[in-house]
């Protein structure tokens, strides 16, 4: 009688967890952004940085984010290519028709690899000039 409710309860629990996890992730990103803004604001108000330095740091962070996303796409594509190839080889022993399932992650891996190599923004992030020429504090 109550066995029919198990999939319903499981589905509700899964989607509730996913909603709370995504909310927590968004809240963390929002908090990090706020603290980063406040820290830069304090540095500018204290006279330790000017607006150009802040702009350079923000540009560097954006370049770093794009670089990390490209590297993650490359890593993900290699993982999917490996999984797809492994499924093709492993499931071939069961049945030729079942082995066709391996083409799904293989084709997604190829598409992700093409994106990472040819479409995604390239280049290493260059550190801002304010990082290169800044002298350490004399009281240290």
N, CA, C and O of each residue as an XYZ file, in Angstrom:
560
protein
N       0.826     -1.189      0.000
C       0.000      0.000      0.000
C       0.870      1.252      0.000
O       0.729      2.115     -0.866
N       1.760      1.344      0.965
C       2.603      2.526      1.050
C       3.816      2.435      0.128
O       4.556      3.405     -0.035
N       4.015      1.253     -0.478
C       5.155      1.084     -1.362
C       5.044      1.958     -2.609
O       6.059      2.293     -3.219
N       3.854      2.322     -2.985
C       3.662      3.177     -4.159
C       4.131      4.598     -3.895
O       4.390      5.346     -4.838
N       4.247      4.986     -2.619
C       4.684      6.342     -2.292
C       6.200      6.504     -2.278
O       6.691      7.632     -2.231
N       6.943      5.422     -2.318
C       8.403      5.503     -2.250
C       8.978      6.311     -3.412
O       9.810      7.184     -3.165
N       8.582      6.071     -4.667
C       9.122      6.911     -5.744
C       8.716      8.379     -5.618
O       9.490      9.271     -5.966
N       7.524      8.628     -5.129
C       7.067     10.005     -4.978
C       7.892     10.724     -3.912
O       8.355     11.844     -4.128
N       8.068     10.084     -2.780
C       8.854     10.678     -1.698
C      10.306     10.853     -2.130
O      10.929     11.868     -1.819
N      10.844      9.876     -2.841
C      12.212      9.981     -3.343
C      12.370     11.131     -4.317
O      13.363     11.857     -4.262
N      11.409     11.307     -5.205
C      11.471     12.411     -6.168
C      11.371     13.762     -5.470
O      12.112     14.688     -5.800
N      10.472     13.876     -4.520
C      10.326     15.130     -3.778
C      11.611     15.438     -3.004
O      12.064     16.583     -2.982
N      12.191     14.425     -2.373
C      13.429     14.633     -1.619
C      14.566     15.046     -2.542
O      15.341     15.940     -2.202
N      14.678     14.412     -3.698
C      15.740     14.746     -4.643
C      15.624     16.193     -5.116
O      16.603     16.938     -5.083
N      14.442     16.590     -5.552
C      14.292     17.935     -6.084
C      14.357     18.995     -4.990
O      14.776     20.122     -5.253
N      13.958     18.658     -3.788
C      14.138     19.587     -2.671
C      15.617     19.788     -2.385
O      16.059     20.918     -2.172
N      16.384     18.711     -2.377
C      17.828     18.817     -2.177
C      18.469     19.664     -3.267
O      19.296     20.528     -2.975
N      18.093     19.422     -4.532
C      18.667     20.194     -5.628
C      18.331     21.674     -5.509
O      19.175     22.522     -5.796
N      17.119     21.993     -5.093
C      16.727     23.393     -4.940
C      17.517     24.068     -3.820
O      17.999     25.188     -3.990
N      17.650     23.403     -2.693
C      18.400     23.970     -1.568
C      19.876     24.094     -1.915
O      20.508     25.085     -1.550
N      20.440     23.116     -2.609
C      21.854     23.176     -2.987
C      22.113     24.319     -3.949
O      23.110     25.025     -3.800
N      21.257     24.521     -4.920
C      21.468     25.626     -5.864
C      21.264     26.969     -5.172
O      21.974     27.928     -5.472
N      20.317     27.053     -4.263
C      20.126     28.295     -3.514
C      21.370     28.611     -2.680
O      21.818     29.757     -2.642
N      21.925     27.601     -2.016
C      23.111     27.817     -1.192
C      24.307     28.239     -2.046
O      25.095     29.092     -1.636
N      24.440     27.650     -3.217
C      25.541     28.023     -4.114
C      25.406     29.475     -4.585
O      26.386     30.219     -4.607
N      24.203     29.865     -4.955
C      23.982     31.254     -5.374
C      24.236     32.224     -4.225
O      24.802     33.297     -4.431
N      23.832     31.861     -3.050
C      24.056     32.705     -1.868
C      25.544     32.863     -1.580
O      25.995     33.952     -1.224
N      26.310     31.779     -1.732
C      27.754     31.838     -1.521
C      28.418     32.757     -2.537
O      29.274     33.567     -2.183
N      28.020     32.628     -3.807
C      28.590     33.489     -4.847
C      28.250     34.956     -4.585
O      29.092     35.836     -4.761
N      27.036     35.205     -4.174
C      26.615     36.574     -3.877
C      27.429     37.150     -2.720
O      27.855     38.304     -2.769
N      27.641     36.353     -1.690
C      28.412     36.793     -0.527
C      29.871     37.058     -0.904
O      30.452     38.054     -0.471
N      30.463     36.176     -1.705
C      31.833     36.391     -2.151
C      31.961     37.673     -2.961
O      32.919     38.428     -2.792
N      31.010     37.915     -3.827
C      31.027     39.130     -4.639
C      30.918     40.372     -3.759
O      31.610     41.364     -3.988
N      30.068     40.315     -2.777
C      29.905     41.452     -1.876
C      31.191     41.726     -1.094
O      31.617     42.875     -0.984
N      31.806     40.680     -0.554
C      33.038     40.863      0.218
C      34.173     41.373     -0.667
O      34.974     42.201     -0.232
N      34.246     40.883     -1.910
C      35.264     41.354     -2.835
C      35.061     42.846     -3.127
O      36.025     43.610     -3.166
N      33.818     43.251     -3.329
C      33.506     44.655     -3.579
C      33.886     45.522     -2.380
O      34.506     46.574     -2.537
N      33.516     45.081     -1.200
C      33.813     45.852      0.003
C      35.319     45.983      0.237
O      35.790     47.043      0.649
N      36.070     44.922     -0.021
C      37.514     44.966      0.157
C      38.150     45.956     -0.811
O      39.012     46.744     -0.423
N      37.726     45.916     -2.063
C      38.263     46.872     -3.042
C      37.879     48.299     -2.686
O      38.679     49.221     -2.838
N      36.669     48.474     -2.220
C      36.214     49.802     -1.828
C      37.068     50.351     -0.687
O      37.436     51.526     -0.704
N      37.385     49.526      0.294
C      38.226     49.948      1.410
C      39.641     50.276      0.953
O      40.247     51.226      1.449
N      40.175     49.497      0.008
C      41.515     49.787     -0.502
C      41.556     51.118     -1.239
O      42.511     51.881     -1.095
N      40.528     51.397     -2.024
C      40.489     52.665     -2.759
C      40.306     53.826     -1.789
O      40.961     54.858     -1.933
N      39.436     53.672     -0.815
C      39.205     54.755      0.149
C      40.437     55.023      1.011
O      40.675     56.160      1.418
N      41.223     53.975      1.290
C      42.426     54.160      2.093
C      43.578     54.727      1.268
O      44.609     55.097      1.830
N      43.425     54.801     -0.042
C      44.459     55.349     -0.904
C      45.530     54.347     -1.287
O      46.571     54.737     -1.817
N      45.305     53.082     -1.036
C      46.294     52.065     -1.379
C      46.177     51.610     -2.824
O      47.103     51.001     -3.361
N      45.052     51.899     -3.455
C      44.844     51.550     -4.863
C      44.081     52.688     -5.517
O      43.320     53.402     -4.863
N      44.296     52.847     -6.815
C      43.483     53.804     -7.548
C      42.501     53.037     -8.438
O      42.509     51.807     -8.465
N      41.674     53.758     -9.151
C      40.621     53.127     -9.945
C      41.205     52.262    -11.057
O      40.623     51.232    -11.400
N      42.339     52.656    -11.623
C      42.943     51.848    -12.686
C      43.412     50.502    -12.165
O      43.266     49.486    -12.844
N      43.974     50.489    -10.963
C      44.401     49.223    -10.370
C      43.213     48.291    -10.141
O      43.300     47.089    -10.393
N      42.124     48.844     -9.670
C      40.928     48.038     -9.424
C      40.390     47.491    -10.741
O      39.981     46.333    -10.817
N      40.392     48.328    -11.776
C      39.919     47.884    -13.091
C      40.804     46.763    -13.631
O      40.299     45.790    -14.191
N      42.121     46.896    -13.466
C      43.036     45.856    -13.928
C      42.822     44.548    -13.175
O      42.867     43.472    -13.771
N      42.594     44.635    -11.890
C      42.355     43.426    -11.099
C      41.048     42.759    -11.523
O      40.983     41.534    -11.621
N      40.022     43.544    -11.770
C      38.748     42.972    -12.204
C      38.891     42.303    -13.567
O      38.317     41.240    -13.800
N      39.652     42.921    -14.468
C      39.885     42.322    -15.777
C      40.683     41.025    -15.638
O      40.401     40.046    -16.328
N      41.665     41.016    -14.757
C      42.457     39.807    -14.508
C      41.583     38.678    -13.961
O      41.730     37.528    -14.373
N      40.690     38.995    -13.050
C      39.792     37.976    -12.504
C      38.864     37.415    -13.575
O      38.578     36.218    -13.589
N      38.393     38.283    -14.472
C      37.531     37.820    -15.549
C      38.305     36.908    -16.502
O      37.793     35.872    -16.924
N      39.528     37.292    -16.839
C      40.347     36.447    -17.711
C      40.644     35.105    -17.052
O      40.636     34.067    -17.713
N      40.905     35.130    -15.757
C      41.186     33.897    -15.026
C      39.965     32.983    -15.031
O      40.103     31.770    -15.191
N      38.783     33.546    -14.860
C      37.553     32.759    -14.883
C      37.351     32.104    -16.243
O      36.993     30.929    -16.316
N      37.579     32.852    -17.321
C      37.428     32.289    -18.662
C      38.467     31.195    -18.923
O      38.162     30.177    -19.545
N      39.682     31.409    -18.447
C      40.743     30.410    -18.616
C      40.398     29.125    -17.873
O      40.576     28.029    -18.404
N      39.912     29.259    -16.660
C      39.535     28.068    -15.885
C      38.372     27.326    -16.525
O      38.341     26.095    -16.516
N      37.413     28.065    -17.083
C      36.281     27.421    -17.745
C      36.750     26.644    -18.971
O      36.271     25.540    -19.231
N      37.685     27.218    -19.722
C      38.220     26.518    -20.901
C      38.963     25.253    -20.479
O      38.797     24.201    -21.097
N      39.774     25.348    -19.440
C      40.507     24.177    -18.976
C      39.558     23.101    -18.451
O      39.799     21.910    -18.648
N      38.487     23.515    -17.788
C      37.494     22.549    -17.304
C      36.777     21.877    -18.467
O      36.478     20.685    -18.403
N      36.499     22.629    -19.529
C      35.865     22.039    -20.711
C      36.780     21.018    -21.360
O      36.327     19.960    -21.796
N      38.066     21.330    -21.424
C      39.017     20.361    -21.983
C      39.058     19.086    -21.141
O      39.015     17.980    -21.679
N      39.141     19.245    -19.835
C      39.193     18.075    -18.959
C      37.907     17.253    -19.067
O      37.957     16.025    -19.139
N      36.774     17.920    -19.077
C      35.498     17.220    -19.200
C      35.366     16.491    -20.525
O      34.804     15.397    -20.586
N      35.888     17.100    -21.593
C      35.792     16.440    -22.895
C      36.638     15.169    -22.914
O      36.215     14.158    -23.474
N      37.828     15.206    -22.310
C      38.660     13.999    -22.280
C      38.022     12.896    -21.434
O      38.116     11.715    -21.767
N      37.382     13.287    -20.353
C      36.689     12.292    -19.520
C      35.546     11.651    -20.309
O      35.379     10.432    -20.284
N      34.765     12.470    -21.004
C      33.651     11.926    -21.778
C      34.132     11.064    -22.940
O      33.513     10.049    -23.262
N      35.231     11.463    -23.564
C      35.788     10.633    -24.633
C      36.223      9.276    -24.082
O      35.994      8.243    -24.710
N      36.846      9.284    -22.912
C      37.253      8.019    -22.295
C      36.074      7.149    -21.904
O      36.085      5.938    -22.124
N      35.061      7.768    -21.323
C      33.862      7.006    -20.923
C      33.165      6.433    -22.145
O      32.753      5.273    -22.141
N      33.030      7.241    -23.191
C      32.378      6.754    -24.403
C      33.139      5.624    -25.058
O      32.550      4.628    -25.477
N      34.464      5.779    -25.148
C      35.277      4.699    -25.727
C      35.220      3.447    -24.877
O      35.127      2.339    -25.405
N      35.275      3.610    -23.576
C      35.184      2.459    -22.681
C      33.845      1.753    -22.784
O      33.782      0.524    -22.752
N      32.787      2.518    -22.907
C      31.467      1.899    -23.051
C      31.352      1.156    -24.376
O      30.769      0.074    -24.442
N      31.918      1.749    -25.437
C      31.874      1.059    -26.728
C      32.605     -0.274    -26.662
O      32.110     -1.291    -27.147
N      33.777     -0.257    -26.063
C      34.547     -1.498    -25.972
C      33.953     -2.480    -24.966
O      33.894     -3.681    -25.229
N      33.517     -1.976    -23.826
C      32.998     -2.863    -22.783
C      31.656     -3.469    -23.111
O      31.422     -4.646    -22.836
N      30.771     -2.684    -23.694
C      29.431     -3.195    -23.999
C      29.386     -3.976    -25.297
O      28.372     -4.601    -25.608
N      30.473     -3.952    -26.062
C      30.516     -4.716    -27.303
C      30.423     -6.207    -27.020
O      29.931     -6.966    -27.856
N      30.888     -6.636    -25.854
C      30.841     -8.048    -25.503
C      29.426     -8.503    -25.211
O      29.103     -9.679    -25.383
N      28.582     -7.588    -24.773
C      27.199     -7.958    -24.466
C      26.392     -8.079    -25.748
O      25.808     -9.121    -26.046
N      26.376     -6.971    -26.507
C      25.594     -6.962    -27.747
C      26.038     -5.752    -28.557
O      26.384     -4.710    -28.001
N      26.025     -5.903    -29.866
C      26.444     -4.791    -30.724
C      25.479     -3.604    -30.613
O      25.906     -2.450    -30.663
N      24.194     -3.881    -30.463
C      23.203     -2.804    -30.340
C      23.329     -2.054    -29.025
O      23.113     -0.843    -28.977
N      23.674     -2.760    -27.964
C      23.845     -2.131    -26.657
C      25.082     -1.249    -26.657
O      25.117     -0.225    -25.974
N      26.100     -1.641    -27.420
C      27.342     -0.862    -27.474
C      27.122      0.506    -28.103
O      27.929      1.412    -27.893
N      26.068      0.673    -28.854
C      25.786      1.967    -29.476
C      25.526      3.056    -28.438
O      25.631      4.241    -28.754
N      25.195      2.680    -27.225
C      24.981      3.651    -26.150
C      26.265      4.421    -25.879
O      26.218      5.567    -25.432
N      27.402      3.808    -26.142
C      28.692      4.469    -25.931
C      28.911      5.668    -26.829
O      29.744      6.523    -26.528
N      28.172      5.744    -27.933
C      28.324      6.889    -28.825
C      27.758      8.177    -28.228
O      28.116      9.270    -28.666
N      26.885      8.060    -27.242
C      26.299      9.262    -26.629
C      27.359     10.065    -25.888
O      27.555     11.233    -26.226
N      28.059      9.509    -24.893
C      29.095     10.317    -24.250
C      30.271     10.620    -25.181
O      30.931     11.648    -25.030
N      30.534      9.734    -26.136
C      31.618      9.973    -27.077
C      31.333     11.204    -27.929
O      32.214     12.042    -28.124
N      30.111     11.319    -28.437
C      29.777     12.478    -29.273
C      29.710     13.763    -28.438
O      30.085     14.829    -28.927
N      29.246     13.681    -27.203
C      29.240     14.863    -26.335
C      30.671     15.293    -26.034
O      30.970     16.486    -25.995
N      31.554     14.319    -25.822
C      32.963     14.636    -25.589
C      33.611     15.285    -26.791
O      34.407     16.212    -26.637
N      33.288     14.816    -27.993
C      33.835     15.424    -29.212
C      33.327     16.855    -29.351
O      34.098     17.757    -29.679
N      32.042     17.069    -29.106
C      31.486     18.422    -29.207
C      32.125     19.351    -28.181
O      32.437     20.498    -28.502
N      32.320     18.887    -26.978
C      32.947     19.703    -25.937
C      34.410     19.986    -26.267
O      34.903     21.082    -25.997
N      35.093     19.031    -26.835
C      36.483     19.227    -27.242
C      36.579     20.261    -28.366
O      37.461     21.120    -28.342
N      35.691     20.183    -29.335
C      35.671     21.175    -30.421
C      35.404     22.561    -29.855
O      36.046     23.531    -30.259
N      34.461     22.662    -28.923
C      34.191     23.960    -28.303
C      35.419     24.490    -27.574
O      35.777     25.658    -27.725
N      36.064     23.635    -26.785
C      37.192     24.084    -25.972
C      38.386     24.468    -26.831
O      39.128     25.386    -26.480
N      38.582     23.786    -27.944
C      39.748     24.068    -28.770
C      39.540     25.209    -29.764
O      40.478     25.951    -30.055
N      38.326     25.356    -30.286
C      38.135     26.299    -31.378
C      37.218     27.480    -31.067
O      37.329     28.519    -31.718
N      36.334     27.354    -30.110
C      35.338     28.396    -29.868
C      35.606     29.177    -28.587
O      35.439     30.396    -28.565
N      36.015     28.503    -27.530
C      36.183     29.138    -26.224
C      37.300     30.186    -26.276
O      38.256     30.036    -27.036
N      37.180     31.250    -25.467
C      38.235     32.268    -25.421
C      39.558     31.654    -24.979
O      39.599     30.766    -24.127
N      40.631     32.145    -25.577
C      41.951     31.576    -25.312
C      42.839     32.550    -24.585
O      42.479     33.697    -24.321
N      44.012     32.049    -24.272
C      45.053     32.891    -23.705
C      45.158     32.760    -22.197
O      44.179     32.523    -21.489
N      46.382     32.925    -21.741
C      46.625     32.940    -20.305
C      46.283     34.307    -19.748
O      46.511     35.318    -20.412
N      45.746     34.358    -18.558
C      45.487     35.662    -17.951
C      46.806     36.356    -17.616
O      47.730     35.738    -17.086
N      46.878     37.627    -17.926
C      48.080     38.401    -17.619
C      47.849     39.169    -16.329
O      46.845     39.867    -16.191
N      48.770     39.043    -15.386
C      48.596     39.758    -14.117
C      48.619     41.264    -14.339
O      49.342     41.746    -15.212
N      47.854     42.002    -13.578
C      47.845     43.453    -13.722
C      49.186     44.064    -13.341
O      49.963     43.477    -12.588
N      49.439     45.238    -13.866
C      50.686     45.945    -13.570
C      50.807     46.268    -12.095
O      51.915     46.337    -11.562
N      49.687     46.463    -11.435
C      49.734     46.799    -10.012
C      50.301     45.636     -9.194
O      50.842     45.858     -8.111
N      50.186     44.389     -9.697
C      50.789     43.249     -9.014
C      52.294     43.223     -9.223
O      53.039     42.841     -8.321
N      52.746     43.623    -10.402
C      54.154     43.507    -10.750
C      55.020     44.553    -10.056
O      56.129     44.246     -9.620
N      54.523     45.789     -9.949
C      55.346     46.894     -9.479
C      55.096     47.280     -8.027
O      55.741     48.191     -7.508
N      54.185     46.611     -7.382
C      53.861     46.988     -6.019
C      54.962     46.511     -5.069
O      55.380     45.354     -5.107
N      55.408     47.409     -4.238
C      56.458     47.099     -3.274
C      55.834     46.546     -2.000
O      54.740     46.959     -1.614
N      56.523     45.612     -1.344
C      55.972     45.108     -0.077
C      56.015     46.201      0.974
O      56.844     47.106      0.881
N      55.151     46.142      1.965
C      55.145     47.156      3.008
C      56.487     47.190      3.736
O      57.131     46.157      3.917
N      56.897     48.370      4.146
C      58.215     48.522      4.764
C      58.215     48.067      6.224
O      59.281     47.836      6.795
N      57.046     47.937      6.830
C      56.997     47.545      8.231
C      57.008     46.045      8.450
O      56.908     45.596      9.592
N      57.127     45.254      7.391
C      57.129     43.793      7.519
C      58.515     43.282      7.768
O      58.713     42.075      7.903
